Amino acid sequence: MSLSSAKEGQEVRVVYIHGGVNATKRLAEMGILPGVELKVVSNSIGPILVALGESRIAIGRGLASKVICELKS
């Protein structure tokens, strides 16, 4: 599933970035790489807010749709 379809409160693991060089680089600069675990804090109107460790990151919906994840078990 893409990060943009994850529900609030779900914990996910990034599996793949389905984007070009610029999208991959932008996400990597935010610390979002394959293998990273995120928690969806907010997924309502506007950008998606995720927790990465103690940090909170807002990701636009277009960019979030390129982040392919799986539910953390």
N, C-alpha and C positions, 0 to 999 in steps of 0.2 A: 504494500500500500504506500501511497505517497504521504509525506508529512502533512500536507494540506488536508488530508482526509482523516487524520488521527483525531480522537476525541479528547476533550479536556480531562486531565488526570492520568491519561495513559502514559506508560513508560515504553519507549521504543528504542531500538538499536538501528543505527544507520547501516544499510547494507550496500547501497550503491548511489552514486550521484549520476543521474541521467541528464547530463547537460554538457554544454561545450566548455571550452577552456576558461572563458570568463566566469561562467557560473560556478564551475568547480573551484577556481581560484578565490572567488568572493566568499564561498562557503568555507573553504579551508582557512581563510583569514579570520573567520569567526570561530574557528575550532570545530567545525562540523565536517567530519571525515568518516569514511567507512569504519565501523567498529565502535564509534562513539555512542554512548547512551544518553538519551534526552528524555525529559519529562515535559509533556504539553501542559502549559500553565493556562493558556487562553487560546481558544480557537473559535472566536465569534466574528463579528464584523471587523474588517481591517486586517492588519498583519497578525501572524501567528506568534505567540509568545512562548518560548521554550526555556527550560532551565537546563543549563549545562554546568554541573557542579553547583557552585554558589552564584554563578552568573545567570542573568536573564538576557535573552537575545530575542529581538523582534525580527521576524523574517517575512518579507512580502509573500503573498500567496503564489505569485508566479514562480519565484525562486523555491518556495517550499514544495511546489508540485514536482520539482526535479529531484527531490530528496526521497529515495526509495528506502523504506524501513520495514522492520518486522516488530511485532509486539515482543517486549522483553518478557522472558518466562521466569 
